[in-house]
Amino acid sequence: MAKVAAIVQARMGSERLLGKVALEVEGKPLLAHLIERLKKAEKIDQVIIATSDKEADTPVVEIAETCGISFYRGSETDVLSRYLEAAEKYGVDIIVRVTGDCPLLDPLTVDELVGKYLASDLDYMRLNVDDNGYPRGLDAEIFSFETLKRAAEYIEREGEPEYSPYREHVTLYIYRHSEFFKTAQVDPPVYLRRDYRLCVDEKEDFELIKEIYRRFYNENEIIDIRDVIRALDEDPVLAGMNKNVQQKRV
């Protein structure tokens, strides 16, 4: 059986909200809440935190250790190589890529993504978080270790520099080059088709997440994303807390 791992990229550095993955909500760092949710995904065999080898990112490692999961420290800027090295170290066949600023990631949606990918002959699959897609913050991507290695070989062959966007944004080359890779995106069920922001990039995002956790979180349980969607649908003040935050584009 292929080993499926969620590899979570997480660092303390952030242009818009410094140290966001370690900010605490209901007594736990945001990253710890994400890990807690990923552990509920039944089709994930292992959760791995992939951070940099910079001293400033040691708190990320400490969160991983406290949560009892694996970690890997690699290049700060070449995130693609960080993923390849982490997957190789832990013998990962199938990678679910997640970012550390998504403390409401839905484990059921992750399981559905894994199931659809494993039943396909695709190289790459992603959740649609764009137009008519899932709320941003539920996003995840899945691909094989071999697919990522192949993408790295193409990037190397094309002479991309060390600070290339293709090295920083792990799967950018894959979904921009459909001539080399078989790709697809998964659209949400109707009850999850919303344009809400449930990731944390700016202070307004963090304030929304804090309020959601204040309302719904109970120790040793994860928040049901359906309760979150219902609350946002019914409370325009809550839904509007981060409506002015713009998503950065590659």
N, C-alpha and C positions, 0 to 999 in steps of 0.2 A: 504493500500500500504506500502511496506517495505521502510524504510528510508535509502537512500544511501548517505554516506558521504565520502569525501576524507579526510583521516587523514594523515597529512604531518609531518613526523618526522624531526625535525630541531634543531640543537644546534650550539653554537658558537665554541665549541671545534672541532678541526680537526687536525689529525696528520700531514697531508701534506700541508694544506692551512688554517691557523687559521682564524676563523671568516668568512669563505667564504660565508655563506648565507646572511651576511650583507654587503658584498662588493658591491659597487654601479656601475651600468651600466646605462648610459643615465639618470642619476639623481635618480635612484631607486635601492634599494637593490635587489640582485638576488632573494631572497625569495619573494619580492613583485611582481616581474615579473612572478614568478611561480603562485602565488595566482591569479594574473590578468588573466592568461591563464586558470586556473582551473575554474574560475567563468564563463567562456564561455562554459563549458561542460554542456549540457542541462540535462543530466541524473544524475547529482550530485546535491543533495538537500542541502548540507551544506559542507563548507570547514572548517576544524579544524586543528590548529597547535598543535602538541604534542611535547613539549619540556621538559627539566628537571626542577627540583625545585632549581637548583643551581643559586646563584646570577649572575654568569657569563652569564647565558642565558636570563637574563631580556631583552636585546636588541631584542631577538627573539619575546618575548611577545609584545614589543613596535611596532614591524613591523606588527604583527597580528592586534593590536588595530588600527594602522594607516590605515590598509587596511579594517577595519570594519568586521573582521571575529572572530570566536571563538578560544579559545586556552585552553590547559590543561597542567598543570605542574605535572610531576611525577618523577619516578625513573630515575636517570642518566644512570644506567647500565642495568636495567631490562626493556628493551624497550617493550617487550611483555606485561608486566603488565601496562606500560604506555598506550599502545593501548587499552587494555581491559578497563581500568579505564576511558579513554577519551570517548570510545564508550558508556559505561554505563552512564556516566554523561549526555551525549547529546542524549541518546535514539536511538543510531544508530543500525540498523539491518544488513546492508550490508556495509562493509568497503572496500574502494579503498585505498590501501597503496601506498604512494608516498614519496620519499625522497626530502629534501629541496634544493638539489643541481642540480635540473633539470629545468633550466629556459627556456627551449624550449619544454617542455612537450606539446604534441598535444592534445587539447581538443576533436577533432573529433575521434582520436584513443581511448581516454578514454571512450567516449560515445559508441563506437563500442564494447569495452571490457565489459562494463556494460550490454549492450543489449544482448550479447552472453551469459554472465553468468546468467542473469535473465531468459533466455529461456532454460537453461540447468538444470540438476539435480546434478551438480557438487558441491563439497565442496570448490574448489579452482581453480582459473584460473590466468594465468600470460601471459604477452606479452613476446615473445621470443626475447631476446636481445643478444643471443649467436650466434652460427654459422648460417649464412644465415638469420639473424634476423633483427629486427629494430635497428636503431642507438641507442647506449647506451645513456641514457638521456631521452628517450621516455618511459622507462620502468614503468610499473604499475602492481599491483596485486589486485585481488579482492577475497573476501571470506566473509562469514557471521560472525557475532559476536559469534554465537553458535559454529561455526567451530573453531574459535580461542580459545574459552573457553575450548573446548574439547582437543585441542592441549596442552593448559596449564595444564590440568588435567593429561594427559599422561606424560608430562615433570616432574610434581610434583611426580607422582607415581614412576617414574624411578630414583628419587632422584638426579636430576641434580643440581649442585651447583649454587649459586647466580650469578656467572660470567660465566655460561654456554653459549656457542655460541647460543644455542637454545633460550636463553632469550634476548641476544643482537640482533640477527637476527630474526626478528619477525616470519617469515613464514618458516624458515629453517626446523623445525621439520615436518611441513605439507608436503613439497614436497620431503623430504627424506623418508617418511613413507607412501608410496602408499598403503600399506596393510590396513591402517586405514582410508585413505581419498581418495575420487575420485577427481583427478586433471587433468588438461590439460593446454597446452600452445597454444597461438595464434600466428601464423606466419604472417608476414607482407604482404601487397600487393607489387607487384613488384616495384612500384615507391618509396617505403620506405625500401626496402631490401638493407641496406648498413651497413658497419662496422665503420661508423664515430662515434666519441665520442662527444656527445653534453651535457655531464654532467660536473660538475666542481669538480675535485679532486686536481689538481695541478695548478701552475701558468700558464703553457702553455694552459690548458683548459680554464682558465679565460680569457687569452688574445684572444683566438679564439671567445669566447662568446662576448667579448667586440667588436670585429671587426664585427661580425654578427649583433649585435644590432646597431652599428654605421651605417651600410649599410642599414638596413631594418626597424628599429623601428620608428614608428610614435606615438606620444602621443595619448592615448585612443584607440589604435588599437593594435592587437597582430600580431606578425610576422607569416606569413603562412609558415608552415614547408616545403611545396613544393618549395618555393622560396629558402629556406636554402639549401635543397638537390641539387637543380639545380646549385646554386652558388658553392657548394663544388665539384660537378661533373665537373664543367667547369674551376675551378681555383685550380690547384694542390698546389699552394703556400698556399692558404687559408686552404685547406684540410690537408696540412702537418704540420700546426702549432702545433698540439698536437699529432702527429703520434707516438712519442716515449714514451708517457705516458702509463704505464701498469695498467690494472685493478687489484685491489686487489681481491684475492680469499678468500672465507671463509675457 
